[in-house]
Structure formats: structure tokens, C-alpha cells
Amino acid sequence: MAERTPDAPHTRVETTTDSRSAAEALASSVIEHQLAACVQVNGPITSFYRWEGAVQHDEEWLVVAKTATDRLDDLVAHLNEVHGYDVPEIIAVPIQGGSTAYLDWVTDETRPSA
């Protein structure tokens, strides 16, 4: 379970993947399941990391989702389920402020359909 910050009812979630098409599939899936209100795909980027004892560098695509914090666990579980990586980067950062109208929209868009 993700840690909750009471004064941050919204969260920005980031992940990376290995192609534009994979990034767009993640973005579409998250929106279709109402787990985020908006998802942006940026790239390509170059990621440097250590994996299985060796330094690696690969071209990746960054996927950034904005969600209501009470939907965070469902979003993370979904990303873990549909992501193509064995150990996907999934990082949640509390949103501490911003446009009230936008953040209200984020909340509204992440309510499950009846």
C-alpha cells in the first residue's frame, strides 16, 4: 500500500517503458480504467541504471499520470499488472498545490463509473 499524505489529495505517478507504443498503451489503459485523469507521454529519454550487476543505458519513454490519491493503490496495481517490465519503475509524488479547478477535475475523472 502506498503511503498517504493527508494534505495531498492528488498524486503524480511516473513510470517508464521501452517504446512509444508501449507508453501509449499504458496511458490509454490507465485512462480507460479511470485510474488517472490525465497521462502524458514524453520521450524518448535515455535512462542509466544498474541491472543484474551491470550499468545499463536504454532509450525509454516517460509516462506521467495525475490521479486522486485515493486511487493510487489501484493505479499502482494496474500498472504492475499491465507493464511489460519485470520490475517497472512506479514512483508516486504528492501534489502539494496547483490549480483548484484542475485538481477538482482530476478527482472527478478518477471516480469509478457507476
Summary of the structure (lengths in Angstrom):
residues: 114
radius of gyration: 14.5
end to end distance: 24.8
largest distance: 48.2
contacts: 314
relative contact order: 0.30
helix: 32%
strand: 37%
